[in-house]
């Protein structure tokens, strides 16, 4: 017989290829493949780990900012510019915090600031002088000064001034 069958117009080798594969041994789909599930689980775990690392980094940056703000608050009583401690010394934030708790140690901050002021007294905080009271220092060395009048006030004395 020829390759073309009278009942089937498609050649025999092509007809076999066109039929769907109904072999029961090869019915696994990629969703049920254990290796594919492992890769999917690994991807999910990697994404969760990356999200956790990003959150950890964000929280660490926030904590460092809060610690720096606390150090600056404590340094404001000793230094004119609190940031000078980090600019003019080798001290880091880790040197001023408790290694166990991470809290800022006020004694370490005060010691470090005092040591810096001893080396550079110009960096020390100097409290501003109070503003003079209105009318309190009018005759403090400026102008003619205060003269006490010995004669009673009269219109004649007013014109002499």
Buried (B, 14 or more C-beta within 10 A) or exposed (E): EEEEEEEEEEEEEEEEEEEEEEEEEEEEEEEEEEEEEEEEEEEEEEEEEEEEEEEEEEEEEEEBEEBBEBBBEBBEEBBEEBEBBBEBBEBEEEEBBEEEEEEBBEEBBBEBBEEBBEEEEEBBBEEEEEEEEEEEEEEEEEEEEEEEEEEEEEEEEEEEE
